Amino acid sequence: MKIAYTMASGAGGTDLLLAGLAEELKSLGWRTCGTVQINTKPCDDHRCDMDVKVLPDGPTIRISQSLGREARGCRLDPSALEQTVVAAKNRLSEGVDVLIVNKFGKHEAEGHGFRDLIADALGSDVPVIVGLNKQNENAFMEFSQGLATALNPDQATLLSWIEQAARDTEVA
């Protein structure tokens, strides 16, 4: 199974890492699909708007909803997230080299979101890289049956893993 995950430290670290990886892959001519998260203002107060860009060229979709200044609950807009999943699924069906999923989050941990798309990519022998946080690590490990590869959070390591996964596909 060609699935790997990474966890960068600091708020937004994984988002920046995967967005940079997607840009590098695009510049190298790789066909990507999936999403990268782009927050539109600093997230120090945990109230930033969450936008994801559907790879490779958009659209960018707001996946957060405003629940008011004092709200403490999850701000994810499930219907907007599902819209990104559909857009990425359409791209996957066109033929791609790699799937990047910005985060295996609460929605995926509960059985929704990108789970089916990840499974579809793996079933088509497309390598998958997933951003992960500690909160959803156990759910991801269960989902991936413990077969996912942990990657250090640096672009060179991620790119090297993708290149190796692609070589393994060509040989098979």
Beta strands, then each sheet from edge to edge (+ up, - down):
strand 1: 3-6
strand 2: 32-39
strand 3: 50-55
strand 4: 60-62
strand 5: 98-101
strand 6: 128-131
strand 7: 149-151
sheet 1: 4+ 3- 2+ 5+ 6+ 1+ 7+
end
